[in-house]
Amino acid sequence: MSRNIANEIWHACDILRRDNNCTGIMEYIQHLSWLLFLRFLDAQEEEWEVRAKYAGKSYKPIIEKPYRWRDWARKEWNAEELLSFIHGNLIPYLKSLSGNSIRNTIRNVFSDLNVIVCASGYNLMDVLEIIDSIDFHDHEETFAVSQVYEELLRRLGQENRVAGEFYTPRPVIKFVVEVINPQIGEKVYDPACGTCGFLVEAFLWMEKKAKDTQDRDKLQEDTFYGQEKKPIPALLGLMNMVLHGIYSPKVVRKNTLEEDIRNPPERFDVILTNPPFGGKEGKHIQQNFPIKSQATELLFLQHVMKKLKLKEGARCGMVVPEGTLFRGGAFKSVKKKLLEDFNLHTIVSLPPGTFAPYSDVKTALIFFERPGPTREIWYYELKPPNWIDKEGKEREGTRFTKQYPIKNEHFEEVRRLYKVWNDYRKGIAKREDCISERSWIVSVDEIKQRDYDLSPRNPHSKNSEHMPEPADILASLIERKREIESLLEELRDILDNGHRESRSE
């Protein structure tokens, strides 16, 4: 390329950042996202128009005149007229769209979004000029924009604690997708898709296996499904998928937990997700689940279990807070059901700081599939690398941090050992070859003896007979605090109900 498109996108970010309406990273990424989306869609419509013409067919545009990018973004405006058109005409039009899946997606995003628009029309015109110069017909330029966008989402996750609830570190996503290994022809679902990292990575994984146009059309039309409660991550996720080549993703703005999961209307072959945890849901939401609980993480786990197809090979990889593994009560009931109905074959314990800086809650990756029941579980305890202190001494790594985040290379050993474990499950490898200082196998009978406590207890750990690391203690305390708060909330509800009943008598 004769120019560096990545540098120009970063320059557009700088312009937005100095505007009075876009001072924070959340604001300027949101603004950039809807502009990029409209620019990309216009380029895509140009291609669809040409294809229809060569096929001798008429083409009905998704966005009509004068609301197409080519109509208004390239027009000679003065600053005030441009802002007036966007606020008074363009955005209301986008909120009114309907008639097909793409139009409905646009409407859902813009109707539920407080759309960020530059305070200065001059800043906006400068940004429009940069974005209009992107050739979305050129694969290299589209790829460059997607790389910048990925980096923006990473920064958003690091710099904005609120963003942490819908951003998952890319190395975690890559590992989960690799273990699940989605295949062309399977439907892939994320019930809490956020910025769509899992769906994008699944697409990149499956795209490499596409053999012909039929396979590629299958990926575009009937493969990726996502639901997201909040409008901003829905917009960011939609843009993320579009930039990676998924032109009409089935991403729906919806509170997933509002679905009555006792009789799900649709099921999926593959589920990949990092649902929100730590939240609380009211009784009207809890009524949708067989086992009632305020904890969002437990409701999402039940949702996933019910949304997997009733066929051999339906499978899930998901992130859970470690409290899900050891807590009793409703958690025990769900875990018992999980072990009976599914094969929970793998649990990977992640160290504190994996989701730094926005969460210190210790988490784990769980992988389960149909059919059940579970007979034994392979555990792996992922550890950060050792580090060198100021005196030149090697110290054992205990946590990841914002400065030293989790990376792909930290999954090298678990990748290798998981392949052996998977071969052992197929009967072509030895059991002892998938056991190491960080990995071990536990029978379901032992889990039952522990009263369905699934938390990792490494029998090979040097610290097994000593005090745990401070980082582990802190993460455990945070999780215990959340558990106590949840129990107190449930007790308050019971007391409140009892008080109401006594008054009614």
C-alpha positions in Angstrom: 0.0 0.0 0.0 1.2 3.5 -0.7 -0.1 4.8 2.7 -0.3 3.4 6.2 -4.0 3.0 6.8 -3.4 2.0 10.5 -1.7 5.3 11.2 -4.6 7.2 9.6 -7.1 5.3 11.8 -5.0 6.2 14.9 -5.0 9.8 13.7 -8.8 9.7 13.5 -8.9 8.5 17.1 -6.7 11.4 18.1 -9.1 13.8 16.5 -12.1 12.3 18.3 -10.2 12.2 21.6 -9.7 16.0 21.5 -13.4 16.6 20.9 -15.5 17.7 23.9 -18.0 14.8 23.4 -15.4 12.0 23.1 -12.8 12.6 25.8 -12.9 9.0 27.1 -11.8 5.8 25.3 -15.3 4.4 25.5 -16.8 7.5 23.8 -14.3 7.8 20.9 -14.3 4.0 20.2 -18.1 4.1 20.1 -18.1 7.1 17.7 -15.5 5.5 15.5 -17.4 2.2 15.5 -20.7 3.5 14.1 -18.9 5.6 11.4 -16.8 2.6 10.3 -19.9 0.5 10.3 -21.8 2.8 7.9 -18.7 3.2 5.7 -18.2 -0.5 5.5 -21.9 -1.2 4.8 -21.9 1.4 2.0 -18.9 -0.4 0.4 -20.6 -3.7 0.8 -23.8 -2.4 -0.8 -21.8 -1.2 -3.8 -20.6 -4.8 -4.3 -24.1 -6.2 -3.9 -25.4 -3.7 -6.4 -22.8 -4.7 -9.0 -23.5 -8.4 -8.5 -27.2 -7.9 -8.9 -26.7 -5.9 -12.1 -24.5 -8.7 -13.6 -27.1 -11.2 -12.6 -29.8 -9.1 -14.3 -31.6 -8.6 -11.0 -32.8 -5.5 -9.3 -31.3 -4.5 -6.0 -33.1 -3.0 -3.0 -30.7 -1.0 -0.9 -30.5 -1.5 2.8 -30.0 2.2 3.4 -31.6 4.5 0.9 -30.9 8.0 -0.4 -29.9 10.5 1.1 -28.8 8.4 4.1 -26.2 6.3 2.3 -22.6 7.1 3.3 -21.8 8.2 -0.3 -24.6 10.7 -0.2 -24.0 12.6 3.0 -20.4 11.8 4.1 -18.9 13.1 0.9 -21.2 16.1 0.6 -19.9 19.7 1.1 -21.3 20.8 4.4 -20.7 23.6 6.8 -20.1 22.4 10.3 -23.5 23.2 11.8 -25.5 21.8 8.8 -23.6 18.5 9.1 -24.4 18.1 12.8 -28.0 19.1 12.2 -28.4 16.4 9.5 -26.9 13.7 11.7 -29.0 14.5 14.8 -32.2 15.4 13.0 -32.2 13.1 10.0 -29.6 10.3 9.8 -29.9 8.9 13.3 -33.8 9.0 13.4 -33.8 7.2 10.0 -31.4 4.5 11.2 -33.6 3.9 14.3 -36.6 3.4 12.0 -35.2 0.7 9.7 -36.9 -2.7 9.4 -37.6 -5.4 6.9 -34.6 -7.7 6.9 -32.0 -9.0 9.3 -29.4 -6.4 8.6 -31.9 -3.5 8.8 -33.3 -4.9 12.0 -29.7 -5.2 13.5 -29.0 -1.5 12.6 -32.3 -0.4 14.1 -31.7 -2.4 17.3 -28.2 -1.0 17.8 -29.1 2.7 17.1 -32.5 2.7 18.8 -31.1 1.6 22.1 -27.9 3.6 21.9 -27.2 7.2 23.0 -25.3 7.8 19.9 -22.0 9.7 20.5 -21.6 12.5 17.9 -18.7 15.0 17.8 -19.4 18.4 19.5 -17.4 20.0 16.8 -18.6 19.7 13.2 -15.0 20.5 12.1 -13.6 17.5 14.0 -16.3 15.3 12.5 -15.5 16.4 8.9 -11.8 15.6 9.5 -12.7 12.1 10.7 -15.2 11.5 7.9 -12.4 12.4 5.4 -10.1 9.8 6.9 -12.7 7.0 7.1 -14.1 7.7 3.6 -10.5 7.2 2.2 -10.5 3.6 3.4 -11.0 1.2 0.6 -13.1 -1.6 2.0 -12.9 -3.4 -1.3 -9.2 -3.9 -0.6 -8.5 -6.9 1.6 -5.3 -5.4 3.0 -6.9 -2.2 4.1 -9.8 -4.0 5.7 -7.4 -6.3 7.5 -5.4 -3.3 8.7 -8.5 -1.6 10.1 -9.5 -4.8 11.8 -6.1 -5.0 13.5 -6.4 -1.4 14.8 -9.9 -2.2 16.0 -8.7 -5.3 17.9 -6.1 -3.2 19.6 -8.6 -0.5 20.5 -10.9 -3.1 22.1 -7.8 -4.5 24.0 -7.0 -1.0 25.3 -10.7 -0.5 26.2 -10.6 -3.6 28.3 -7.4 -2.6 30.0 -8.1 1.1 30.6 -11.9 1.0 31.4 -13.1 -1.1 34.3 -16.7 -1.0 33.0 -15.5 -2.4 29.7 -14.1 -5.4 31.5 -17.5 -7.0 31.8 -17.6 -7.5 28.0 -13.9 -8.0 27.0 -12.1 -11.3 27.3 -8.3 -11.5 26.8 -7.6 -12.8 23.3 -5.2 -15.6 24.4 -8.0 -17.0 26.6 -10.4 -16.9 23.6 -7.9 -18.6 21.3 -7.3 -21.4 23.7 -11.0 -22.1 24.3 -11.8 -22.1 20.5 -8.9 -24.4 19.8 -10.1 -26.9 22.4 -13.8 -26.8 21.2 -12.7 -26.9 17.6 -15.9 -25.7 15.9 -16.6 -27.2 12.4 -18.3 -25.8 9.3 -22.0 -26.7 9.4 -22.3 -26.3 13.2 -24.1 -23.4 14.8 -22.0 -21.4 17.2 -23.6 -19.3 20.0 -22.5 -16.8 22.6 -25.3 -15.8 25.0 -23.2 -12.9 26.4 -21.2 -12.0 23.4 -20.0 -8.5 24.4 -17.5 -7.4 21.7 -17.9 -10.8 20.0 -14.4 -12.0 20.6 -15.4 -15.6 20.8 -17.5 -15.5 17.6 -14.8 -13.7 15.7 -12.2 -16.2 16.7 -14.5 -19.1 15.9 -15.0 -17.6 12.4 -11.2 -17.2 11.9 -10.7 -20.8 13.0 -13.5 -22.2 10.8 -12.7 -20.0 7.8 -9.4 -21.8 7.4 -11.3 -25.0 6.8 -13.6 -23.7 4.1 -13.1 -25.6 0.9 -15.5 -23.8 -1.5 -18.1 -21.1 -1.9 -20.8 -23.2 -0.3 -18.7 -23.5 2.9 -18.1 -19.7 2.9 -21.8 -19.0 2.4 -22.6 -21.3 5.2 -20.3 -19.4 7.5 -22.0 -16.1 6.5 -25.6 -17.1 6.6 -26.3 -19.7 9.3 -23.4 -20.1 11.7 -22.8 -17.3 14.3 -25.4 -16.3 16.8 -24.9 -13.9 19.7 -26.9 -12.0 22.3 -25.9 -8.9 24.2 -27.8 -7.0 26.8 -26.1 -3.6 26.5 -26.2 -1.4 23.4 -22.5 -0.2 23.4 -20.9 -3.6 23.4 -23.5 -4.7 20.9 -22.3 -2.0 18.5 -18.6 -2.8 19.2 -19.2 -6.5 18.7 -21.2 -5.9 15.5 -18.3 -3.8 14.1 -15.7 -6.3 15.2 -17.5 -9.1 13.3 -18.1 -7.0 10.2 -14.4 -6.0 10.1 -13.3 -9.6 10.3 -15.5 -10.6 7.3 -18.9 -11.7 8.9 -21.2 -9.4 6.9 -24.6 -10.2 8.4 -24.0 -11.5 11.9 -27.0 -12.6 13.9 -26.2 -10.5 17.0 -29.3 -9.6 18.9 -29.7 -6.9 21.5 -31.4 -8.9 24.3 -31.2 -9.8 28.0 -30.4 -13.5 27.6 -31.7 -14.4 31.0 -35.2 -13.2 30.2 -35.7 -16.3 28.0 -37.7 -19.1 29.7 -35.0 -21.7 29.5 -37.2 -24.6 30.6 -38.4 -25.0 27.0 -35.8 -23.3 24.7 -37.0 -22.6 21.2 -33.5 -23.1 19.6 -30.4 -25.1 20.5 -26.8 -24.9 19.2 -24.0 -27.3 18.4 -21.3 -25.1 20.0 -21.4 -22.5 22.8 -18.4 -20.3 23.6 -18.9 -17.7 26.3 -17.6 -15.6 29.2 -20.8 -14.5 30.8 -21.0 -11.7 33.4 -20.6 -12.7 37.0 -21.2 -11.0 40.3 -24.5 -9.6 39.3 -27.9 -10.3 40.8 -31.2 -11.1 39.1 -34.7 -10.6 40.5 -37.5 -13.2 41.0 -39.1 -12.5 37.6 -35.8 -13.6 35.9 -35.2 -16.5 38.3 -38.6 -18.0 37.3 -37.2 -18.8 33.9 -34.8 -21.4 35.4 -35.2 -24.9 36.9 -32.9 -24.1 39.8 -33.4 -20.5 41.1 -30.6 -18.3 42.1 -29.8 -14.6 42.2 -26.3 -15.2 40.8 -26.0 -14.4 37.1 -23.1 -16.8 36.6 -25.3 -19.7 37.8 -28.2 -18.7 35.7 -26.0 -18.4 32.6 -24.6 -21.9 33.3 -28.1 -23.3 33.3 -28.9 -21.3 30.2 -25.9 -22.9 28.4 -26.8 -26.4 29.5 -30.3 -26.0 28.2 -29.2 -24.4 24.9 -26.9 -27.2 23.8 -28.4 -29.5 21.2 -29.6 -32.9 22.4 -27.1 -34.8 20.3 -23.7 -36.4 20.7 -20.8 -33.9 20.3 -22.7 -30.7 21.3 -20.2 -28.9 23.4 -19.3 -25.8 25.4 -16.3 -23.9 26.6 -16.9 -21.1 29.1 -15.3 -18.9 31.7 -16.6 -19.2 35.2 -15.6 -17.6 38.5 -13.9 -20.1 40.7 -16.7 -19.7 43.3 -19.0 -21.6 40.8 -16.8 -24.6 41.3 -16.8 -24.7 45.1 -20.1 -23.1 46.2 -22.9 -25.2 47.6 -26.7 -24.7 47.7 -28.1 -23.9 44.3 -24.6 -24.2 42.8 -24.3 -27.7 44.1 -27.6 -28.7 42.5 -26.6 -27.3 39.1 -23.2 -29.0 39.3 -24.8 -32.3 40.1 -27.1 -31.9 37.0 -24.0 -30.9 34.9 -22.1 -34.0 35.9 -25.1 -36.3 35.3 -26.3 -34.9 31.9 -22.9 -33.9 30.4 -19.3 -35.0 30.3 -17.4 -32.3 32.1 -14.1 -33.5 30.9 -11.7 -30.5 31.5 -11.2 -27.7 33.9 -8.4 -25.2 33.5 -7.7 -23.1 36.6 -6.6 -19.5 35.6 -4.3 -17.5 38.0 -5.3 -14.2 39.6 -4.9 -11.2 37.3 -5.9 -13.1 34.1 -8.6 -10.4 33.7 -6.5 -7.6 35.1 -7.0 -4.7 35.7 -10.8 -4.8 35.9 -11.2 -8.0 37.9 -9.2 -9.9 40.5 -11.7 -12.7 40.8 -10.1 -16.0 40.2 -11.6 -17.8 37.3 -11.5 -21.2 35.5 -12.3 -22.5 32.0 -14.7 -25.4 32.0 -15.3 -27.7 29.0 -18.3 -30.1 28.7 -20.1 -32.0 26.0 -22.9 -34.4 25.4 -23.5 -37.2 26.2 -23.0 -37.6 29.9 -22.5 -38.6 32.6 -19.0 -37.4 33.7 -16.7 -40.2 34.8 -13.4 -38.3 35.3 -12.2 -34.7 35.0 -8.7 -33.6 33.7 -7.5 -30.5 35.6 -4.7 -28.2 34.6 -3.4 -25.3 36.8 -2.1 -22.5 34.6 0.7 -20.5 36.2 2.3 -17.2 35.2 6.0 -17.4 34.3 8.7 -16.8 36.8 10.2 -13.3 37.0 13.5 -11.7 38.0 13.6 -9.2 40.8 15.7 -6.1 41.2 18.5 -8.2 42.8 18.6 -10.6 39.9 16.9 -13.4 41.7 14.3 -15.6 40.1 10.9 -15.5 41.7 7.9 -17.7 41.2 5.1 -16.0 39.2 1.8 -15.9 41.1 -0.4 -13.6 39.1 -0.8 -11.7 35.8 -1.0 -7.9 35.9 -1.8 -5.1 33.5 1.9 -4.6 32.8 2.5 -8.4 32.4 -0.8 -9.7 30.9 -1.6 -13.3 29.9 -0.2 -14.2 26.4 -0.6 -17.0 24.0 2.7 -18.6 25.0 1.4 -19.1 28.5 -1.0 -21.8 27.1 1.7 -23.8 25.3 2.0 -26.6 27.9 -1.7 -26.9 28.5 -2.3 -27.1 24.7 0.2 -29.9 24.5 -1.1 -31.9 27.4 -4.7 -31.3 26.5 -4.0 -33.0 23.1 -2.7 -36.0 25.0 -5.7 -36.0 27.3 -8.0 -35.9 24.3 -6.1 -38.8 22.7 -6.5 -40.7 25.9 -10.2 -40.1 25.8 -10.2 -41.6 22.3 -8.2 -44.6 23.5 -5.0 -43.8 21.6 -2.8 -42.4 24.4 -1.7 -43.4 27.9 -3.4 -41.9 31.0 -0.1 -41.1 32.7 1.2 -39.1 29.7 -1.4 -36.3 30.4 -0.4 -36.0 34.1 2.3 -33.5 35.1 3.2 -31.1 38.0 0.3 -28.9 36.8 -2.2 -31.5 35.6 -4.0 -34.3 37.3 -7.2 -36.5 36.9 -10.1 -36.7 39.4 -12.8 -39.3 39.3 -16.4 -38.3 39.6 -16.7 -40.5 42.6 -14.1 -38.3 44.4 -16.1 -35.2 43.3 -19.2 -36.7 44.9 -17.3 -37.4 48.1 -16.3 -33.7 48.2 -20.0 -32.8 48.0 -19.7 -31.7 44.4 -16.8 -29.3 45.1 -15.1 -29.0 41.7 -12.4 -26.6 42.7 -8.9 -27.5 41.6 -6.7 -29.1 44.3 -3.3 -29.9 42.7 -1.9 -33.0 44.4 1.6 -32.1 43.0 1.8 -28.5 44.2 4.8 -27.6 46.3 2.4 -25.4 48.3 -0.1 -28.1 49.0 1.2 -28.5 52.5 2.0 -24.8 53.1 0.2 -21.5 53.0 -1.1 -20.6 49.5 0.3 -17.6 47.7 -1.0 -14.2 48.8 -2.5 -13.6 45.3 -4.5 -16.8 45.7 -5.6 -15.9 49.2 -6.8 -12.5 48.0 -8.7 -14.0 45.0 -10.3 -16.5 47.3 -11.3 -13.8 49.8 -12.9 -11.8 47.0 -14.9 -14.8 45.9 -15.9 -15.7 49.5 -17.1 -12.1 50.0 -19.3 -12.4 46.9 -20.7 -15.7 48.2 -21.5 -14.2 51.6 -23.2 -11.1 50.0 -25.3 -13.4 47.8 -26.4 -15.5 50.8 -27.3 -12.4 52.8 -29.3 -11.2 49.9 -31.2 -14.5 49.7 -31.8 -14.4 53.5 -33.1 -10.9 53.3 -35.6 -12.0 50.6 -36.8 -14.9 52.8 -37.3 -12.6 55.8 -39.1 -10.0 53.7 -41.4 -12.7 52.3 -42.1 -14.0 55.7 -42.9 -10.5 57.0 -45.3 -9.9 54.2 -47.1 -13.2 54.7 -47.4 -12.6 58.5 -48.9 -9.2 57.7 -51.4 -10.6 55.2 -52.6 -13.1 57.9 
